[in-house]
């Protein structure tokens, strides 16, 4: 059994205020990539449920803030099996 720890990492272009945002026929989506294993990746698109880019930016920022909080949360030692 292997011990895997998932850490969040974001690449953000400060020159692009719409980073990780994608407009699909007027509705804004959050677009990002996750790496479930060291050898695979998965592209995720989640609707932000808005046609307003300012609301989409807020929802994107809230999502990434929650993700950062989860990755920074302490992990109990009993959650991992030691091989």
PDB file of N, CA, C and O in Angstrom:
ATOM      1  N   UNK A   1       0.847  -1.173   0.000  1.00  0.00           N
ATOM      2  CA  UNK A   1       0.000   0.000   0.000  1.00  0.00           C
ATOM      3  C   UNK A   1       0.891   1.234   0.000  1.00  0.00           C
ATOM      4  O   UNK A   1       1.870   1.296   0.744  1.00  0.00           O
ATOM      5  N   UNK A   2       0.558   2.211  -0.828  1.00  0.00           N
ATOM      6  CA  UNK A   2       1.360   3.433  -0.877  1.00  0.00           C
ATOM      7  C   UNK A   2       0.626   4.571  -0.180  1.00  0.00           C
ATOM      8  O   UNK A   2      -0.602   4.581  -0.091  1.00  0.00           O
ATOM      9  N   UNK A   3       1.387   5.505   0.298  1.00  0.00           N
ATOM     10  CA  UNK A   3       0.832   6.685   0.946  1.00  0.00           C
ATOM     11  C   UNK A   3       0.896   7.840  -0.040  1.00  0.00           C
ATOM     12  O   UNK A   3       1.984   8.254  -0.440  1.00  0.00           O
ATOM     13  N   UNK A   4      -0.258   8.366  -0.437  1.00  0.00           N
ATOM     14  CA  UNK A   4      -0.300   9.500  -1.338  1.00  0.00           C
ATOM     15  C   UNK A   4      -0.870  10.697  -0.607  1.00  0.00           C
ATOM     16  O   UNK A   4      -1.874  10.588   0.096  1.00  0.00           O
ATOM     17  N   UNK A   5      -0.235  11.822  -0.774  1.00  0.00           N
ATOM     18  CA  UNK A   5      -0.719  13.065  -0.202  1.00  0.00           C
ATOM     19  C   UNK A   5      -0.985  14.012  -1.361  1.00  0.00           C
ATOM     20  O   UNK A   5      -0.114  14.222  -2.205  1.00  0.00           O
ATOM     21  N   UNK A   6      -2.176  14.581  -1.407  1.00  0.00           N
ATOM     22  CA  UNK A   6      -2.541  15.487  -2.474  1.00  0.00           C
ATOM     23  C   UNK A   6      -2.319  16.916  -2.024  1.00  0.00           C
ATOM     24  O   UNK A   6      -2.801  17.327  -0.968  1.00  0.00           O
ATOM     25  N   UNK A   7      -1.595  17.666  -2.821  1.00  0.00           N
ATOM     26  CA  UNK A   7      -1.339  19.064  -2.532  1.00  0.00           C
ATOM     27  C   UNK A   7      -1.872  19.908  -3.681  1.00  0.00           C
ATOM     28  O   UNK A   7      -1.770  19.533  -4.849  1.00  0.00           O
ATOM     29  N   UNK A   8      -2.433  21.036  -3.334  1.00  0.00           N
ATOM     30  CA  UNK A   8      -2.946  21.938  -4.359  1.00  0.00           C
ATOM     31  C   UNK A   8      -1.822  22.821  -4.869  1.00  0.00           C
ATOM     32  O   UNK A   8      -0.979  23.290  -4.104  1.00  0.00           O
ATOM     33  N   UNK A   9      -1.827  23.036  -6.164  1.00  0.00           N
ATOM     34  CA  UNK A   9      -0.867  23.921  -6.787  1.00  0.00           C
ATOM     35  C   UNK A   9      -1.591  24.677  -7.887  1.00  0.00           C
ATOM     36  O   UNK A   9      -2.276  24.070  -8.710  1.00  0.00           O
ATOM     37  N   UNK A  10      -1.450  25.981  -7.908  1.00  0.00           N
ATOM     38  CA  UNK A  10      -2.130  26.793  -8.902  1.00  0.00           C
ATOM     39  C   UNK A  10      -1.125  27.590  -9.711  1.00  0.00           C
ATOM     40  O   UNK A  10      -0.166  28.143  -9.174  1.00  0.00           O
ATOM     41  N   UNK A  11      -1.361  27.637 -11.009  1.00  0.00           N
ATOM     42  CA  UNK A  11      -0.604  28.517 -11.880  1.00  0.00           C
ATOM     43  C   UNK A  11      -1.549  29.638 -12.286  1.00  0.00           C
ATOM     44  O   UNK A  11      -2.579  29.394 -12.915  1.00  0.00           O
ATOM     45  N   UNK A  12      -1.199  30.855 -11.926  1.00  0.00           N
ATOM     46  CA  UNK A  12      -2.077  31.992 -12.173  1.00  0.00           C
ATOM     47  C   UNK A  12      -1.310  33.060 -12.929  1.00  0.00           C
ATOM     48  O   UNK A  12      -0.225  33.473 -12.519  1.00  0.00           O
ATOM     49  N   UNK A  13      -1.886  33.501 -14.033  1.00  0.00           N
ATOM     50  CA  UNK A  13      -1.311  34.598 -14.791  1.00  0.00           C
ATOM     51  C   UNK A  13      -1.956  35.890 -14.316  1.00  0.00           C
ATOM     52  O   UNK A  13      -3.149  36.110 -14.523  1.00  0.00           O
ATOM     53  N   UNK A  14      -1.169  36.740 -13.682  1.00  0.00           N
ATOM     54  CA  UNK A  14      -1.703  38.001 -13.179  1.00  0.00           C
ATOM     55  C   UNK A  14      -2.121  38.927 -14.319  1.00  0.00           C
ATOM     56  O   UNK A  14      -2.920  39.841 -14.115  1.00  0.00           O
ATOM     57  N   UNK A  15      -1.590  38.699 -15.502  1.00  0.00           N
ATOM     58  CA  UNK A  15      -1.953  39.514 -16.651  1.00  0.00           C
ATOM     59  C   UNK A  15      -3.332  39.152 -17.196  1.00  0.00           C
ATOM     60  O   UNK A  15      -3.902  39.902 -17.988  1.00  0.00           O
ATOM     61  N   UNK A  16      -3.872  38.008 -16.776  1.00  0.00           N
ATOM     62  CA  UNK A  16      -5.168  37.546 -17.272  1.00  0.00           C
ATOM     63  C   UNK A  16      -6.149  37.428 -16.104  1.00  0.00           C
ATOM     64  O   UNK A  16      -6.075  36.464 -15.342  1.00  0.00           O
ATOM     65  N   UNK A  17      -7.066  38.389 -15.948  1.00  0.00           N
ATOM     66  CA  UNK A  17      -8.010  38.331 -14.826  1.00  0.00           C
ATOM     67  C   UNK A  17      -9.013  37.186 -14.955  1.00  0.00           C
ATOM     68  O   UNK A  17      -9.713  36.866 -13.995  1.00  0.00           O
ATOM     69  N   UNK A  18      -9.087  36.574 -16.121  1.00  0.00           N
ATOM     70  CA  UNK A  18     -10.032  35.474 -16.339  1.00  0.00           C
ATOM     71  C   UNK A  18      -9.344  34.108 -16.370  1.00  0.00           C
ATOM     72  O   UNK A  18      -9.844  33.167 -16.987  1.00  0.00           O
ATOM     73  N   UNK A  19      -8.192  34.007 -15.699  1.00  0.00           N
ATOM     74  CA  UNK A  19      -7.513  32.716 -15.673  1.00  0.00           C
ATOM     75  C   UNK A  19      -8.436  31.660 -15.082  1.00  0.00           C
ATOM     76  O   UNK A  19      -9.187  31.940 -14.147  1.00  0.00           O
ATOM     77  N   UNK A  20      -8.383  30.479 -15.612  1.00  0.00           N
ATOM     78  CA  UNK A  20      -9.205  29.338 -15.208  1.00  0.00           C
ATOM     79  C   UNK A  20     -10.689  29.535 -15.503  1.00  0.00           C
ATOM     80  O   UNK A  20     -11.515  28.749 -15.039  1.00  0.00           O
ATOM     81  N   UNK A  21     -11.039  30.560 -16.257  1.00  0.00           N
ATOM     82  CA  UNK A  21     -12.432  30.772 -16.632  1.00  0.00           C
ATOM     83  C   UNK A  21     -12.602  30.501 -18.115  1.00  0.00           C
ATOM     84  O   UNK A  21     -11.710  30.776 -18.918  1.00  0.00           O
ATOM     85  N   UNK A  22     -13.756  29.961 -18.463  1.00  0.00           N
ATOM     86  CA  UNK A  22     -14.048  29.604 -19.844  1.00  0.00           C
ATOM     87  C   UNK A  22     -15.498  29.958 -20.105  1.00  0.00           C
ATOM     88  O   UNK A  22     -16.385  29.542 -19.359  1.00  0.00           O
ATOM     89  N   UNK A  23     -15.747  30.722 -21.156  1.00  0.00           N
ATOM     90  CA  UNK A  23     -17.097  31.139 -21.506  1.00  0.00           C
ATOM     91  C   UNK A  23     -17.644  30.183 -22.565  1.00  0.00           C
ATOM     92  O   UNK A  23     -17.113  30.101 -23.673  1.00  0.00           O
ATOM     93  N   UNK A  24     -18.696  29.472 -22.217  1.00  0.00           N
ATOM     94  CA  UNK A  24     -19.326  28.527 -23.129  1.00  0.00           C
ATOM     95  C   UNK A  24     -20.735  29.018 -23.437  1.00  0.00           C
ATOM     96  O   UNK A  24     -21.656  28.839 -22.641  1.00  0.00           O
ATOM     97  N   UNK A  25     -20.889  29.640 -24.602  1.00  0.00           N
ATOM     98  CA  UNK A  25     -22.184  30.165 -25.043  1.00  0.00           C
ATOM     99  C   UNK A  25     -22.815  31.102 -24.015  1.00  0.00           C
ATOM    100  O   UNK A  25     -24.026  31.064 -23.796  1.00  0.00           O
ATOM    101  N   UNK A  26     -22.003  31.931 -23.392  1.00  0.00           N
ATOM    102  CA  UNK A  26     -22.511  32.930 -22.471  1.00  0.00           C
ATOM    103  C   UNK A  26     -22.463  32.539 -21.007  1.00  0.00           C
ATOM    104  O   UNK A  26     -22.568  33.412 -20.145  1.00  0.00           O
ATOM    105  N   UNK A  27     -22.308  31.257 -20.692  1.00  0.00           N
ATOM    106  CA  UNK A  27     -22.224  30.808 -19.304  1.00  0.00           C
ATOM    107  C   UNK A  27     -20.764  30.562 -18.958  1.00  0.00           C
ATOM    108  O   UNK A  27     -20.030  29.926 -19.715  1.00  0.00           O
ATOM    109  N   UNK A  28     -20.353  31.076 -17.803  1.00  0.00           N
ATOM    110  CA  UNK A  28     -18.961  30.938 -17.375  1.00  0.00           C
ATOM    111  C   UNK A  28     -18.733  29.623 -16.649  1.00  0.00           C
ATOM    112  O   UNK A  28     -19.540  29.204 -15.819  1.00  0.00           O
ATOM    113  N   UNK A  29     -17.616  28.979 -16.978  1.00  0.00           N
ATOM    114  CA  UNK A  29     -17.203  27.720 -16.383  1.00  0.00           C
ATOM    115  C   UNK A  29     -15.832  27.893 -15.745  1.00  0.00           C
ATOM    116  O   UNK A  29     -15.025  28.717 -16.176  1.00  0.00           O
ATOM    117  N   UNK A  30     -15.588  27.103 -14.714  1.00  0.00           N
ATOM    118  CA  UNK A  30     -14.272  26.998 -14.099  1.00  0.00           C
ATOM    119  C   UNK A  30     -13.565  25.844 -14.802  1.00  0.00           C
ATOM    120  O   UNK A  30     -14.115  24.748 -14.900  1.00  0.00           O
ATOM    121  N   UNK A  31     -12.368  26.080 -15.285  1.00  0.00           N
ATOM    122  CA  UNK A  31     -11.625  25.074 -16.039  1.00  0.00           C
ATOM    123  C   UNK A  31     -10.268  24.887 -15.381  1.00  0.00           C
ATOM    124  O   UNK A  31      -9.489  25.834 -15.270  1.00  0.00           O
ATOM    125  N   UNK A  32      -9.984  23.652 -14.941  1.00  0.00           N
ATOM    126  CA  UNK A  32      -8.704  23.381 -14.285  1.00  0.00           C
ATOM    127  C   UNK A  32      -8.318  21.931 -14.511  1.00  0.00           C
ATOM    128  O   UNK A  32      -9.129  21.134 -14.984  1.00  0.00           O
ATOM    129  N   UNK A  33      -7.090  21.589 -14.177  1.00  0.00           N
ATOM    130  CA  UNK A  33      -6.568  20.233 -14.378  1.00  0.00           C
ATOM    131  C   UNK A  33      -6.148  19.662 -13.034  1.00  0.00           C
ATOM    132  O   UNK A  33      -5.525  20.348 -12.224  1.00  0.00           O
ATOM    133  N   UNK A  34      -6.496  18.396 -12.803  1.00  0.00           N
ATOM    134  CA  UNK A  34      -6.055  17.682 -11.609  1.00  0.00           C
ATOM    135  C   UNK A  34      -5.199  16.503 -12.043  1.00  0.00           C
ATOM    136  O   UNK A  34      -5.321  16.003 -13.162  1.00  0.00           O
ATOM    137  N   UNK A  35      -4.337  16.073 -11.145  1.00  0.00           N
ATOM    138  CA  UNK A  35      -3.434  14.958 -11.405  1.00  0.00           C
ATOM    139  C   UNK A  35      -3.693  13.886 -10.348  1.00  0.00           C
ATOM    140  O   UNK A  35      -3.041  13.882  -9.304  1.00  0.00           O
ATOM    141  N   UNK A  36      -4.652  12.961 -10.609  1.00  0.00           N
ATOM    142  CA  UNK A  36      -5.001  11.959  -9.601  1.00  0.00           C
ATOM    143  C   UNK A  36      -3.871  10.987  -9.282  1.00  0.00           C
ATOM    144  O   UNK A  36      -3.805  10.460  -8.172  1.00  0.00           O
ATOM    145  N   UNK A  37      -3.000  10.750 -10.224  1.00  0.00           N
ATOM    146  CA  UNK A  37      -1.809   9.934  -9.991  1.00  0.00           C
ATOM    147  C   UNK A  37      -0.637  10.651 -10.649  1.00  0.00           C
ATOM    148  O   UNK A  37      -0.842  11.575 -11.437  1.00  0.00           O
ATOM    149  N   UNK A  38       0.576  10.242 -10.340  1.00  0.00           N
ATOM    150  CA  UNK A  38       1.724  10.899 -10.989  1.00  0.00           C
ATOM    151  C   UNK A  38       1.769  10.696 -12.503  1.00  0.00           C
ATOM    152  O   UNK A  38       2.531  11.373 -13.192  1.00  0.00           O
ATOM    153  N   UNK A  39       0.964   9.775 -13.026  1.00  0.00           N
ATOM    154  CA  UNK A  39       1.035   9.437 -14.446  1.00  0.00           C
ATOM    155  C   UNK A  39      -0.195   9.850 -15.234  1.00  0.00           C
ATOM    156  O   UNK A  39      -0.226   9.673 -16.452  1.00  0.00           O
ATOM    157  N   UNK A  40      -1.210  10.396 -14.576  1.00  0.00           N
ATOM    158  CA  UNK A  40      -2.433  10.752 -15.277  1.00  0.00           C
ATOM    159  C   UNK A  40      -2.863  12.168 -14.936  1.00  0.00           C
ATOM    160  O   UNK A  40      -2.474  12.723 -13.908  1.00  0.00           O
ATOM    161  N   UNK A  41      -3.673  12.743 -15.816  1.00  0.00           N
ATOM    162  CA  UNK A  41      -4.261  14.038 -15.534  1.00  0.00           C
ATOM    163  C   UNK A  41      -5.705  14.036 -16.010  1.00  0.00           C
ATOM    164  O   UNK A  41      -6.090  13.253 -16.878  1.00  0.00           O
ATOM    165  N   UNK A  42      -6.484  14.916 -15.432  1.00  0.00           N
ATOM    166  CA  UNK A  42      -7.901  15.010 -15.773  1.00  0.00           C
ATOM    167  C   UNK A  42      -8.276  16.482 -15.842  1.00  0.00           C
ATOM    168  O   UNK A  42      -8.023  17.247 -14.912  1.00  0.00           O
ATOM    169  N   UNK A  43      -8.884  16.866 -16.961  1.00  0.00           N
ATOM    170  CA  UNK A  43      -9.352  18.241 -17.104  1.00  0.00           C
ATOM    171  C   UNK A  43     -10.771  18.334 -16.570  1.00  0.00           C
ATOM    172  O   UNK A  43     -11.633  17.531 -16.927  1.00  0.00           O
ATOM    173  N   UNK A  44     -11.008  19.317 -15.717  1.00  0.00           N
ATOM    174  CA  UNK A  44     -12.302  19.496 -15.078  1.00  0.00           C
ATOM    175  C   UNK A  44     -12.901  20.811 -15.558  1.00  0.00           C
ATOM    176  O   UNK A  44     -12.227  21.841 -15.583  1.00  0.00           O
ATOM    177  N   UNK A  45     -14.168  20.764 -15.935  1.00  0.00           N
ATOM    178  CA  UNK A  45     -14.924  21.972 -16.255  1.00  0.00           C
ATOM    179  C   UNK A  45     -16.179  21.944 -15.411  1.00  0.00           C
ATOM    180  O   UNK A  45     -16.965  20.999 -15.483  1.00  0.00           O
ATOM    181  N   UNK A  46     -16.369  22.993 -14.603  1.00  0.00           N
ATOM    182  CA  UNK A  46     -17.536  23.088 -13.725  1.00  0.00           C
ATOM    183  C   UNK A  46     -18.263  24.389 -14.023  1.00  0.00           C
ATOM    184  O   UNK A  46     -17.651  25.456 -14.058  1.00  0.00           O
ATOM    185  N   UNK A  47     -19.556  24.297 -14.235  1.00  0.00           N
ATOM    186  CA  UNK A  47     -20.334  25.502 -14.488  1.00  0.00           C
ATOM    187  C   UNK A  47     -20.355  26.370 -13.242  1.00  0.00           C
ATOM    188  O   UNK A  47     -20.535  25.877 -12.129  1.00  0.00           O
ATOM    189  N   UNK A  48     -20.169  27.657 -13.442  1.00  0.00           N
ATOM    190  CA  UNK A  48     -20.270  28.606 -12.349  1.00  0.00           C
ATOM    191  C   UNK A  48     -21.679  29.188 -12.275  1.00  0.00           C
ATOM    192  O   UNK A  48     -21.977  29.989 -11.388  1.00  0.00           O
ATOM    193  N   UNK A  49     -22.537  28.790 -13.195  1.00  0.00           N
ATOM    194  CA  UNK A  49     -23.947  29.155 -13.149  1.00  0.00           C
ATOM    195  C   UNK A  49     -24.226  30.636 -13.284  1.00  0.00           C
ATOM    196  O   UNK A  49     -25.177  31.149 -12.694  1.00  0.00           O
ATOM    197  N   UNK A  50     -23.398  31.329 -14.059  1.00  0.00           N
ATOM    198  CA  UNK A  50     -23.606  32.759 -14.229  1.00  0.00           C
ATOM    199  C   UNK A  50     -23.166  33.196 -15.620  1.00  0.00           C
ATOM    200  O   UNK A  50     -22.313  32.572 -16.250  1.00  0.00           O
ATOM    201  N   UNK A  51     -23.768  34.277 -16.075  1.00  0.00           N
ATOM    202  CA  UNK A  51     -23.357  34.894 -17.332  1.00  0.00           C
ATOM    203  C   UNK A  51     -22.575  36.181 -17.072  1.00  0.00           C
ATOM    204  O   UNK A  51     -22.128  36.840 -18.011  1.00  0.00           O
ATOM    205  N   UNK A  52     -22.412  36.535 -15.800  1.00  0.00           N
ATOM    206  CA  UNK A  52     -21.713  37.749 -15.384  1.00  0.00           C
ATOM    207  C   UNK A  52     -20.266  37.396 -15.035  1.00  0.00           C
ATOM    208  O   UNK A  52     -20.017  36.595 -14.134  1.00  0.00           O
ATOM    209  N   UNK A  53     -19.318  37.994 -15.749  1.00  0.00           N
ATOM    210  CA  UNK A  53     -17.908  37.660 -15.542  1.00  0.00           C
ATOM    211  C   UNK A  53     -17.437  38.049 -14.139  1.00  0.00           C
ATOM    212  O   UNK A  53     -16.576  37.372 -13.578  1.00  0.00           O
ATOM    213  N   UNK A  54     -17.979  39.123 -13.561  1.00  0.00           N
ATOM    214  CA  UNK A  54     -17.560  39.514 -12.214  1.00  0.00           C
ATOM    215  C   UNK A  54     -17.996  38.480 -11.184  1.00  0.00           C
ATOM    216  O   UNK A  54     -17.238  38.159 -10.269  1.00  0.00           O
ATOM    217  N   UNK A  55     -19.202  37.960 -11.323  1.00  0.00           N
ATOM    218  CA  UNK A  55     -19.692  36.905 -10.430  1.00  0.00           C
ATOM    219  C   UNK A  55     -18.866  35.632 -10.638  1.00  0.00           C
ATOM    220  O   UNK A  55     -18.532  34.939  -9.677  1.00  0.00           O
ATOM    221  N   UNK A  56     -18.542  35.333 -11.890  1.00  0.00           N
ATOM    222  CA  UNK A  56     -17.726  34.153 -12.199  1.00  0.00           C
ATOM    223  C   UNK A  56     -16.356  34.253 -11.535  1.00  0.00           C
ATOM    224  O   UNK A  56     -15.857  33.260 -11.005  1.00  0.00           O
ATOM    225  N   UNK A  57     -15.749  35.421 -11.556  1.00  0.00           N
ATOM    226  CA  UNK A  57     -14.438  35.608 -10.913  1.00  0.00           C
ATOM    227  C   UNK A  57     -14.545  35.400  -9.405  1.00  0.00           C
ATOM    228  O   UNK A  57     -13.673  34.775  -8.802  1.00  0.00           O
ATOM    229  N   UNK A  58     -15.610  35.920  -8.790  1.00  0.00           N
ATOM    230  CA  UNK A  58     -15.818  35.724  -7.351  1.00  0.00           C
ATOM    231  C   UNK A  58     -15.965  34.248  -7.014  1.00  0.00           C
ATOM    232  O   UNK A  58     -15.356  33.760  -6.062  1.00  0.00           O
ATOM    233  N   UNK A  59     -16.771  33.539  -7.794  1.00  0.00           N
ATOM    234  CA  UNK A  59     -17.002  32.113  -7.540  1.00  0.00           C
ATOM    235  C   UNK A  59     -15.737  31.310  -7.761  1.00  0.00           C
ATOM    236  O   UNK A  59     -15.466  30.363  -7.022  1.00  0.00           O
ATOM    237  N   UNK A  60     -14.955  31.675  -8.772  1.00  0.00           N
ATOM    238  CA  UNK A  60     -13.672  31.013  -9.002  1.00  0.00           C
ATOM    239  C   UNK A  60     -12.747  31.224  -7.815  1.00  0.00           C
ATOM    240  O   UNK A  60     -12.132  30.278  -7.322  1.00  0.00           O
ATOM    241  N   UNK A  61     -12.649  32.464  -7.358  1.00  0.00           N
ATOM    242  CA  UNK A  61     -11.778  32.772  -6.231  1.00  0.00           C
ATOM    243  C   UNK A  61     -12.219  32.041  -4.965  1.00  0.00           C
ATOM    244  O   UNK A  61     -11.381  31.546  -4.212  1.00  0.00           O
ATOM    245  N   UNK A  62     -13.526  31.970  -4.727  1.00  0.00           N
ATOM    246  CA  UNK A  62     -14.047  31.231  -3.571  1.00  0.00           C
ATOM    247  C   UNK A  62     -13.701  29.748  -3.661  1.00  0.00           C
ATOM    248  O   UNK A  62     -13.323  29.133  -2.665  1.00  0.00           O
ATOM    249  N   UNK A  63     -13.831  29.177  -4.859  1.00  0.00           N
ATOM    250  CA  UNK A  63     -13.506  27.761  -5.053  1.00  0.00           C
ATOM    251  C   UNK A  63     -12.044  27.496  -4.730  1.00  0.00           C
ATOM    252  O   UNK A  63     -11.731  26.557  -3.998  1.00  0.00           O
ATOM    253  N   UNK A  64     -11.144  28.316  -5.270  1.00  0.00           N
ATOM    254  CA  UNK A  64      -9.721  28.096  -5.040  1.00  0.00           C
ATOM    255  C   UNK A  64      -9.324  28.395  -3.593  1.00  0.00           C
ATOM    256  O   UNK A  64      -8.409  27.763  -3.065  1.00  0.00           O
ATOM    257  N   UNK A  65      -9.998  29.350  -2.947  1.00  0.00           N
ATOM    258  CA  UNK A  65      -9.737  29.599  -1.527  1.00  0.00           C
ATOM    259  C   UNK A  65     -10.131  28.388  -0.682  1.00  0.00           C
ATOM    260  O   UNK A  65      -9.404  28.013   0.238  1.00  0.00           O
ATOM    261  N   UNK A  66     -11.271  27.778  -0.988  1.00  0.00           N
ATOM    262  CA  UNK A  66     -11.699  26.570  -0.266  1.00  0.00           C
ATOM    263  C   UNK A  66     -10.710  25.436  -0.503  1.00  0.00           C
ATOM    264  O   UNK A  66     -10.376  24.699   0.424  1.00  0.00           O
ATOM    265  N   UNK A  67     -10.246  25.293  -1.725  1.00  0.00           N
ATOM    266  CA  UNK A  67      -9.274  24.257  -2.057  1.00  0.00           C
ATOM    267  C   UNK A  67      -7.980  24.466  -1.271  1.00  0.00           C
ATOM    268  O   UNK A  67      -7.391  23.506  -0.774  1.00  0.00           O
ATOM    269  N   UNK A  68      -7.546  25.704  -1.163  1.00  0.00           N
ATOM    270  CA  UNK A  68      -6.322  26.005  -0.416  1.00  0.00           C
ATOM    271  C   UNK A  68      -6.496  25.682   1.064  1.00  0.00           C
ATOM    272  O   UNK A  68      -5.579  25.161   1.699  1.00  0.00           O
ATOM    273  N   UNK A  69      -7.665  25.987   1.613  1.00  0.00           N
ATOM    274  CA  UNK A  69      -7.929  25.679   3.025  1.00  0.00           C
ATOM    275  C   UNK A  69      -7.894  24.177   3.267  1.00  0.00           C
ATOM    276  O   UNK A  69      -7.349  23.715   4.269  1.00  0.00           O
ATOM    277  N   UNK A  70      -8.481  23.411   2.341  1.00  0.00           N
ATOM    278  CA  UNK A  70      -8.507  21.951   2.487  1.00  0.00           C
ATOM    279  C   UNK A  70      -7.106  21.369   2.413  1.00  0.00           C
ATOM    280  O   UNK A  70      -6.778  20.455   3.170  1.00  0.00           O
ATOM    281  N   UNK A  71      -6.278  21.878   1.518  1.00  0.00           N
ATOM    282  CA  UNK A  71      -4.929  21.321   1.379  1.00  0.00           C
ATOM    283  C   UNK A  71      -4.029  21.747   2.529  1.00  0.00           C
ATOM    284  O   UNK A  71      -3.028  21.087   2.809  1.00  0.00           O
ATOM    285  N   UNK A  72      -4.376  22.847   3.201  1.00  0.00           N
ATOM    286  CA  UNK A  72      -3.566  23.319   4.333  1.00  0.00           C
ATOM    287  C   UNK A  72      -4.022  22.715   5.653  1.00  0.00           C
ATOM    288  O   UNK A  72      -3.335  22.857   6.665  1.00  0.00           O
ATOM    289  N   UNK A  73      -5.169  22.043   5.659  1.00  0.00           N
ATOM    290  CA  UNK A  73      -5.697  21.464   6.896  1.00  0.00           C
ATOM    291  C   UNK A  73      -4.776  20.350   7.368  1.00  0.00           C
ATOM    292  O   UNK A  73      -4.279  19.577   6.549  1.00  0.00           O
ATOM    293  N   UNK A  74      -4.536  20.249   8.681  1.00  0.00           N
ATOM    294  CA  UNK A  74      -3.690  19.171   9.195  1.00  0.00           C
ATOM    295  C   UNK A  74      -4.345  17.808   8.972  1.00  0.00           C
ATOM    296  O   UNK A  74      -5.566  17.664   9.050  1.00  0.00           O
ATOM    297  N   UNK A  75      -3.516  16.830   8.698  1.00  0.00           N
ATOM    298  CA  UNK A  75      -3.992  15.469   8.444  1.00  0.00           C
ATOM    299  C   UNK A  75      -3.641  14.604   9.644  1.00  0.00           C
ATOM    300  O   UNK A  75      -2.491  14.582  10.084  1.00  0.00           O
ATOM    301  N   UNK A  76      -4.627  13.894  10.172  1.00  0.00           N
ATOM    302  CA  UNK A  76      -4.386  13.013  11.324  1.00  0.00           C
ATOM    303  C   UNK A  76      -3.505  11.846  10.897  1.00  0.00           C
ATOM    304  O   UNK A  76      -3.652  11.324   9.792  1.00  0.00           O
ATOM    305  N   UNK A  77      -2.595  11.440  11.767  1.00  0.00           N
ATOM    306  CA  UNK A  77      -1.659  10.356  11.460  1.00  0.00           C
ATOM    307  C   UNK A  77      -2.372   9.034  11.219  1.00  0.00           C
ATOM    308  O   UNK A  77      -1.872   8.197  10.467  1.00  0.00           O
ATOM    309  N   UNK A  78      -3.540   8.824  11.845  1.00  0.00           N
ATOM    310  CA  UNK A  78      -4.241   7.561  11.671  1.00  0.00           C
ATOM    311  C   UNK A  78      -4.966   7.445  10.342  1.00  0.00           C
ATOM    312  O   UNK A  78      -5.572   6.410  10.067  1.00  0.00           O
ATOM    313  N   UNK A  79      -4.920   8.498   9.492  1.00  0.00           N
ATOM    314  CA  UNK A  79      -5.556   8.436   8.185  1.00  0.00           C
ATOM    315  C   UNK A  79      -4.679   7.721   7.165  1.00  0.00           C
ATOM    316  O   UNK A  79      -5.150   7.370   6.083  1.00  0.00           O
ATOM    317  N   UNK A  80      -3.409   7.502   7.494  1.00  0.00           N
ATOM    318  CA  UNK A  80      -2.498   6.865   6.569  1.00  0.00           C
ATOM    319  C   UNK A  80      -2.004   5.541   7.117  1.00  0.00           C
ATOM    320  O   UNK A  80      -1.687   5.421   8.301  1.00  0.00           O
ATOM    321  N   UNK A  81      -1.943   4.559   6.253  1.00  0.00           N
ATOM    322  CA  UNK A  81      -1.372   3.271   6.638  1.00  0.00           C
ATOM    323  C   UNK A  81       0.106   3.308   6.319  1.00  0.00           C
ATOM    324  O   UNK A  81       0.498   3.788   5.255  1.00  0.00           O
ATOM    325  N   UNK A  82       0.911   2.822   7.198  1.00  0.00           N
ATOM    326  CA  UNK A  82       2.361   2.804   6.982  1.00  0.00           C
ATOM    327  C   UNK A  82       2.737   1.423   6.506  1.00  0.00           C
ATOM    328  O   UNK A  82       2.437   0.424   7.159  1.00  0.00           O
ATOM    329  N   UNK A  83       3.395   1.372   5.366  1.00  0.00           N
ATOM    330  CA  UNK A  83       3.758   0.078   4.775  1.00  0.00           C
ATOM    331  C   UNK A  83       5.116  -0.361   5.260  1.00  0.00           C
ATOM    332  O   UNK A  83       5.595  -1.427   4.873  1.00  0.00           O
TER     333      UNK A  83
END
